[in-house]
Amino acid sequence: MGKYAIIDIGGSQLKVEPGKFYDIRRFTSNLDTLGFNKQISINRILLVHDEAVIKIGSPWLSNAVVKGRLLHSCSKKKLVIQKISCKKKKQKIFGYRESMVRLVIDSISLSDPKTKTN
């Protein structure tokens, strides 16, 4: 297995690898003004696995950065919820679609903690 990282984004933990696509929860309301194909860097990294080296943060790694791009917005499959009151013979059906964002990971970098860049 190559290089991967576990990040904390959108209220969930996600295992990411460079070059792969992920659908994450929409984490900002002004995504249209932010723009698509926009480069972002994620600093909330819990674990980085690089060949034979595993670095675990407590709670996050301070010297690791995951860089990616926001491609476009999308929606999850529709979730249908049905409520039934059996004695009243009443039922209610409703559903919703969660807004998602397509994210592609470009790179995972782990810098040496001994070297400081100022």
Secondary structure by P-SEA (a helix, b strand, c coil): ccbbbbbbcccbbbbbbccbbbbbcccccccccccccbbbbbccccccccccbbbbcccccccbbbbbbbcbbbbccbbbbbbbbccccbbbbbbbbbbbbbbbbccccccccccccc
